[in-house]
Amino acid sequence: MSFDLLVKNARLPDGRTGIDIACDEGRIVAVEPAIEAEAGRVIEAGGKLVSPPFVDPHFHMDATLSLGLPRLNTSGTLLEGIALWGELKPLLTHEAVIERALRYCDLAVSQGLLAIRSHVDICDDRLLAVEALLDVREQVRDYIDLQLVAFPQDGYYRFPTSVQNLERALDMGVDVVGGIPHFERTMADGAASVKALCEIAAARGLLVDMHCDETDDPLSRHIETLAYETQRLGLQGRVTGSHLTSMHSMDNYYVSKLIPLMAEAQVHAIANPLINITIQGRHDTYPKRRGMTRVPELRAAGVNVGFGGDCVMDPWYSLGSGDMLEVAHMAIHVGLMTSREAMEWCFEAVTTNSARLMHLDGYGLEPGCNADFVVLQAFDPIEALRLKAARLFVVRRGRVIAEGAPRVSALDLPGRPALVDPASYAPKAAG
């Protein structure tokens, strides 16, 4: 017997050790100890962690890597970022959007990030960014699953031609219906937009992912409407509320009603820890609100929660690196999720949970799944998060598409080790 690729002596996120992974014709065909077979390529994992690829369920690829164009966001607020993006949109060219997006995809692959859901602004009658990202989706299809959301950045009703533009974008092949109800002119318009957009998705058989209540205002409660419309239209499991940051300012009594409604409707939730902790609370003096939605409470209620990167070097966020371990690392701190069980779950929030809400087919590390995975310089998911571990091998459909050197430092200290591997310094009790 011969395989295209054989990974030897891997540790899996579920704790199994000494596991071999055999891949052939783009699929995983065996996951078990001591597979004895020939292979076109053999990777010796050496007990290191092999994970399914990282997934970013919330990103803005049309704006990525545009930092400083045409100026910087000096206030750091969401609203200045939206205004700045409005200044940049008329200056965009098809070629520039594609070039920046492809550069970001290169970075993503190097980080083991092989599935991305990107919102694309349809509040531009040229639909230039839509056309550009549809081109990018085709160009990267062999190595990244790129899912596009028709996103009315300036409001579905607030922007004069959003209603027509959104339908046009979906006709062009955009995958998911988006919205931003809290940016409409009134709460009533916001609720009406949720209803209309969910009806479009139901009629077309599409998924829904709305920027919802991305504000510090505890009275922004469009997620309640989104949960209701999900139930009314039979969209359970197909709808996602992104950001949900108003929930961090709501009183506990109302949240005790809201979260069960979300769970009942099987609405997925996405927190974006890096951007939420940076943009929210900007109008506070002290105490300053943390900004991220109530992740532990949503999780405890059975809501599927994923973590998104949202922005990398764009009008809203001047940092970012395409590293989903960095995203989850921030969530651990902001959400006070420091038990070992909670940290392991945070690893799932940038892998399996996000794959589930994106409805990715063939995702996982079982026989029959796509042969997509990452070998990390870490021995378990917590260590991967702690170290933001180096990606040693990135595999797509059974082919190594990126390799990285181990992160090792040489020391010149009397009586001390010659080399320091950060993955070997955890206390024995930590395992």
N, C-alpha and C positions, 0 to 999 in steps of 0.2 A: 504494500500500500504506500502511496506517495501523496503528499499534500503540497499546496502552494506555499503555505506558511505554517510553521509550528513554533509556538511560544512554550518554553519549558519553565517549570518551577515558579509559577506565578502565585501571588496571593490575590484573592478576589475581595471586593468590598463587603461581601457577606461573611468574611472571616475564613473561608476555606483557604487552605494552604497546600503547597506542593501540587498545584494544578497545572496541567498542560492544556493548551488551546490549539486545536487543529483547524486550519482554514483552507477551503478549497472553493474555487469558482465564486469568490466574493462572499461566501457564507461561512459561518462557524459550523463545523460538522461534528466536533467532539470537544467536551470540556470535562476532563477527568485526569486522575493521576497517571503518571508513567505511560504516556502514549509512545509506543515504539514504532517509528515509521520514518521513512525518508521524507524530505521536504525541500522545496526550492530554496527556502530560506529558513533558518532556525534562529530564534532570539532566545537567549538565556536571560530570563527575568531575575534570577538569583534571589527569589523570595520577595521581590518588589511588587508593589501594587499594580494590578492591571484593572483599569476602569473602563466602562463604556465611555464614549466621547462626551465632552462637555457640551452643554446646550445653553444657549442664551435665548430665552423666550421673549425678550423685550429689548429692542435696539432701534436706532435711527441711522441707517446706513446712508441715507441721502445727505446727511449733515456731517458724517464722521470725517475727522482729520481736517476740518475747515476752520480750526481755531485761528482767531485773529482776522478773519474775513467777514465783513469789511472792517470790523473793530472788535475789541474785547468786551465782554460782559463785566462791567466794573462793579455793579451792585451784587452780582452773583444770584440774582433772583430769577425765578421761572419766567415772570412777565417780561423782564428785560431780554432774556434769552429768546422768547417768542418774537419780540420786537426786532431783535438783531437778525434772527432768521428771516423775518419779513424783509429786511434790508438786503439780505444776501440773495434771496430767491431770484430777483430780476437779473442778477449777475451770473447765475449758474449757466453752465454750458453742459450739454450732453456728455462731452468728452471728459470734462473735469469731474463730474459726478461719478462716472465710470472709473476713472483713474484712481480717485480716492477710495472708492468702494473696493476695488480689486486689491489695492494696497492693504486695506484693512483685512480683507479675506486672507491675504498672505500671513498677516500677523495672527489671525484667528487659527489658521491651520497649525502654525508653530506652537500654539498654546493648547492644541488638542481640542479646539472648539470647532465642531463639525456640523452643527445645526444652529441656525439663527432665524428668529422671527423678527423681521424689520418692518417698522411702520414707515410708510412713504407718504409724504404730504401731497394731497390732491387739491389744495387751495392755490392752484396756479393753472390758469386755463390752458397753458401749453402742455400740461401733464409731463413736463420734461423729466422730472425726477422719476416718475412712474416708468416712462419709456426706458430711462437709463438703467434702473434697477431690474426691470424685466430682462434687459440685455445681460446684466451681471448675473442674474439667476441662471440664465442659460450657460454663460461662460464657466460658472463654478459648479455646475450640477454634478460633475464627476467627483468632487471632493467636499462640497458643503451642501447640506439641505437648507436652502434659503426660502423661507416662507414670507410673503409680503402682505402687509395690512394696508388697506385703503384708509388713510388717516386724514380727516379734515382738521388740520392743525388750527385753523382760524375759526372753527365752529361749523357744524353742519348747517345750521340756520343762519349763523352770524355772518358767514362769508357768502356773498351774493350767488355764486355759482357752484357751491359745494354739492348741492343735491344732484345736479346734472353730472358734475365731475366725478363724483363717487361712482355713479352708475357706469360712466365711461371707463373708469379704472378697472372696475370688476369685469366689464366686457372685454378689456384688453388682457385679462388673465391674472389679475391680482387675486390672492387666495382667500383673504380674511376681511371681514367688515369691521372697521374701526370707528371710534367716536371720541368726543371730548366734551361731555355734557356740562361740566363745571365751567367751561369757557363760553358757553352761550350767554346771551344778554340777560336772561332771567332764569330762575329756577324752573319755571314752567316750560320754557323753551328747552332747557336741558332734559327734562323728563320726556318731552315730546320727541326729542332727538333719539333718546334711548329706544322708545317705542318704534319709531320709524325705521331705525337702523336694524333692530332685531327682526322686524318684519321682512326687511330686504334679505337678511341672512336666511330666514326660514324659507322664503320663496325660492331662493337660489340654492339651498342646501349647503350653505357655507358656515364656517366658524365665525365667532365674534370675539373681538378683543378690544375693549374700550379703555382709554385713559379715563379713570373714574375718580373723582374727588381728590385730585392731586393739589391739595390746598391745606392750609392750617385751619380752615373754617369748619367747626364741628357741625354746622348746619348744612354743609354740602353732603347730601345723602342720596346721591344718584345710584349708588350700589344697591340700595333697597329697591329702586325701580328696575334696575337691571336683573335682580333676582326674580322679581315679579314677572317681568316679560319673558324671562327664561322659562318659568313654569307655564305661563299662559300659552306660549308657542311651542312647547314641547322640545326645547333646545337643551335639555339637561345634558351636562358633560361637554357641551360644545361652546360654552361661553366663558370668557375670562375677564375679570376686572383687574386692571393694572394700576399700580401705585397705591390707591386706597389710603392716602396719607391723612385724610381728614379723620380717619378712625383713631389716630393717636390723640386727637383732641376731644373726641366724643366722651360723654359721660358713660359710666359703666352700665347704668340701667338700660340706656338705649342700645348699647352694643350687645347686651345680653339678649335682646330681641333680634338684632340684625344678623349676628353670626349664625344662629340656627336657620334663619331664612336662606342664607347663602349655602349652608350645608344641604338643606332640603332641596334646593334648586340645582345642586351639584355644580355650582359656579366655581371655577378655578380662580386663584388669586396669584398675582405677581407683585412681589416687593422688589424695589430697585435700590438696594442699600446704599450704594456709593452716592447716587444722585439725591436720594431722599434725605440722607443725613446732611447733605451739603446745601440743598435749596430750601428745605423747610426750616421754619423757625427764624427766618431772616428778619421778621418784624418784631421778634421778641427782644426784650432786654435780658433780664434774668428772673426766674429760671428760663432756659431755652429748651424748647421741645426738641426731642430727638428726631422726629419726622417719619421714621419707618412705621408702617402699619403694624397691627397687633399680630405678628407672626405666631408666637406661641399659642395664643388663644384660638386663632384660625386653625392651626394644626390640631389642637386638642379637640376641636369640634368635628374633625374629619374633613376639613376643606383641603383640597390639594393645593399646595403653595409651591411656586417656583421663584427663583431669584433671577433678575435680569441685570445686564450691564448698563443698558439704556444709552449711554453716551461715552464716546471717547474723543477727546480733544475737539470739541464743537462749541456752539454758542452757549450751551448750558453747563458744560463740564470741561475744565481745562486739563484734566488728568485722564487716567484710564490706560489700560494696556491690553485689553482683550483677554484678561486672565480671570476666568470664572472662579478660581480659588480665592482670588483677592475679593471678589464680590461676596462670596460666602463667608470669608474671614471677617469682613466688616459686619455682616449680619449677626454673626456670633456675638460680637461685642455690643452692637446696638440693641439687640434683642435679649441680651443677658442669657444667652443659650449656651452655657458653659458646662453643662453635664456632658459626660461622654456620649450618652444616648442622643442628646440634642445636637451635639456637634456632628455625630455620624449622620443624623437626619439632614443637617445643613449641606453635607456632601450630596445627598440625594436631591436637594433642592436645585442643584446646578447640573444634575444628570437625569435620573429617572423621573422625578416629579415634573420637570420641565418638558421632557420627552412626551410624557403622558398628556399634558395640556396642549402640546402641539400636534398630538395624534400622529406621532412618528411611527411608521411601519418598520418592523424588523429591528427595533432598537433593543439592545441588551447583550448579555454574555452567556446565552444559552444556545445549544444546537438549533440551527435553523435561523438564527438572527444574522443580520448583516455582520460581516467581519470588519467591524469598526471599533477601535478601542485605542487606549492610551496606556503606555507603560510609564509609571511615575517613579521618581527617586524618593520613595517613601514606602513604609511597610504597612500602612493602614490609612484609612480615610482621614482620621484626625491628624496624623502626622503630615499628610498631604496638605491639609488646611493650615496647620501651624507653620509649615515651612514654605507654603505656596510652591510646592515641589517642582523641580525641573521635569520637563517632559523628555523622556529618553527616546521613546519611539511613538510616533503617531501613525496608526494604521487605518486605511480606508479600503473597504472591500478586499481585504486580504493583502494589500500592498502597502509597504512602508512609504509614506509620503512626507514625513519629516523626522529628523533625528536631532537630538540635542546631547551635548556633553554633560556628564554628571557635574554637579556643583560641588567642587572639592577645592579646598585651599591648602597651600603648602606652608608649613610653619618652619621657622628657624629659631627654635627656643631650646636651650639646654635641658635635657631630660624630659622633653615633652614629645608627643607624637609628631611625625613628619608630615602627616596629612590629616585634615579635618574634613570629615563627611558629615554635614549637619543631620543627615538621616540616622546617624548612629549615636546621637547624644541624648536620646530620650531616656529618662529613668526607667529601670526595669519594671517598676510598679505601674508605669503608665500603660503598659500593654495588658 
